[in-house]
Amino acid sequence: MSLITTPFDAQSTASEVIDGVRLDGKRAVITGATSGIGLHTALALVRAGADVTLAVRDLTAGERAAALIRESAAGQTPTDGDLAGAAGPARPADTADAAEDGVLAGAAGPARPADTADAAEDGVLAGAAGLARRADAADAASAAARVAATAQAGASSAAGAAPTSDLSDGPARVGSRAGLAGGGPGQVRVAYLDLGDRASIDAFAGSWTGPLDILVNNAGIMALPELTLTPEGWERQFAINHLGHAALTLGLQRALAAAPGARVVTVSSSAHLMSPVDFDDIHFARRPYERWTAYAQSKTAMILFTRALAKRWAADGITVNALHPGYIMTNLQRHLDDAQLRFVGATDDEGKPLEVPPGWKTQQQGAATSVLLAASPLVEGVTGRYFEDCAEAAPQLEPTTGGSGIAPYAIDETLADRLYDETLRLLSTEPPARSR
Ligand SMILES: NC(=O)c1ccc[n+]([C@@H]2O[C@H](COP(=O)([O-])OP(=O)(O)OC[C@H]3O[C@@H](n4cnc5c(N)ncnc54)[C@H](OP(=O)(O)O)[C@@H]3O)[C@@H](O)[C@H]2O)c1
């Protein structure tokens, strides 16, 4: 089977990808659109005329993002400072305690002191660069895996910096700017959605009326330093990144089926190359918790679920695809400490965040593959695939701990079916009574 390619590549921006495409009358939902890739994905779709709902857990940040999108889509381009305002102060570290206590920590403030786990991890990171003493193959593989994951660093918040780029992406390389060709921008609205709260997901899906053309499962959390469980007892990255989005997507099935050619786009990660889903211990009840393994597992689950849904929803005309956006400086790395950020090249020797480290993408480039899959006629009808750099990713046949391509365990139909069944089983459990 030949891989799908497009005229776009790793350097393409969201504006370039959607140039000349009109989405008037189409309705889209984007999760986690207050910052980073989601914000730029939303802007591109609005510029092209779509009515976009920003599904966010912080309504104030959502309204700020919506205002910026309206302003930018109308022709003005906010500055870096404005975009920092859109994201607002960085969110608390994403642990249950922090979330529940409302404790502001980490992101915009001084970096956390390295805890034991971080210190151990730093040693491994050093090993990956050949600086440490540990030399056996397993350690090297493990170290490389961590480097690959850490290389997704969007260091802005953890390093105390503002988001790194404004909403403009400079002159498009091809044609005119998106959305200006045939009509005006679409509408933006903001709705509450906390992917860690089942009641909120059900409320969001239940209150949706009419067809839904585009669902972008974009929100995410990464590398929580400690094992953090949801009230259901689920590991939090698996719960938010995969189960929350799965519940949302399933809840919106009828609306998606009602829209001709609806598209579901799920933002996974090349980090999936570091871990399959451990069906025997998804929530780290028996094995030691490891932050990158947990993130990787959640991202593998997102790809497997994509494949499972693509098969099951083909008859409804709904396409479902997943992607790796590239490495982009965003708020995603709020849990990385200074040493990790410096090690992966996200900050300079003085600890100052780099706007776009070598080999990384701007946020506008990071949104390009999402926008391609959400809106481009080039991929109409394509389903069940995994893209990176605006093209379908090649199977990664050799065991690897990072880089590019798709892992064999993420394209295995049996595993996709198993993950689908396990997801439905987990989601059918009654959420415990809310603690607050
Ligand atoms: N940046 C990279 O290098 C990279 C690489 C590979 C994959 N990705 C993936 O790209 C996606 C977007 O990330 P990003 O880099 O743009 O990071 P980001 O700027 O931190 O955006 C993540 C978004 O998810 C939201 N979110 C977090 N927890 C949520 C919850 N419980 N309910 C609803 N929304 C929640 C965040 O909202 P709050 O601000 O309120 O927390 C934020 O709006 C993620 O899925 C990430 O895994 C990123």
The ligand as an ORCA input file, in Angstrom:
! r2SCAN-3c Opt
* xyz 0 1
  N       4.239     20.581     21.309
  C       4.776     19.475     20.833
  O       5.993     19.401     20.573
  C       3.911     18.264     20.589
  C       4.491     17.125     20.013
  C       3.708     16.005     19.801
  C       2.358     16.032     20.139
  N       1.817     17.154     20.690
  C       0.379     17.134     21.031
  O      -0.233     18.298     20.529
  C      -1.412     18.576     21.287
  C      -1.490     20.054     21.591
  O      -0.454     20.371     22.495
  P       0.343     21.743     22.490
  O       1.750     21.419     22.209
  O      -0.351     22.754     21.677
  O       0.275     22.106     24.061
  P      -0.535     23.206     24.880
  O      -0.255     24.559     24.359
  O      -0.240     22.909     26.309
  O      -2.061     22.859     24.561
  C      -2.717     21.816     25.220
  C      -4.144     22.210     25.435
  O      -4.823     21.117     26.092
  C      -5.619     21.675     27.112
  N      -5.946     20.711     28.158
  C      -5.114     20.109     29.031
  N      -5.809     19.333     29.871
  C      -7.110     19.444     29.539
  C      -8.311     18.909     30.045
  N      -8.343     18.111     31.127
  N      -9.478     19.224     29.449
  C      -9.484     20.061     28.380
  N      -8.382     20.623     27.855
  C      -7.204     20.321     28.440
  C      -4.801     22.821     27.647
  O      -5.611     23.672     28.393
  P      -5.033     24.405     29.721
  O      -4.113     25.465     29.226
  O      -6.259     24.890     30.388
  O      -4.297     23.353     30.497
  C      -4.318     23.432     26.341
  O      -5.288     24.293     25.792
  C      -1.342     17.666     22.507
  O      -2.213     16.576     22.333
  C       0.104     17.181     22.518
  O       0.244     15.914     23.130
  C       2.559     18.269     20.911
*
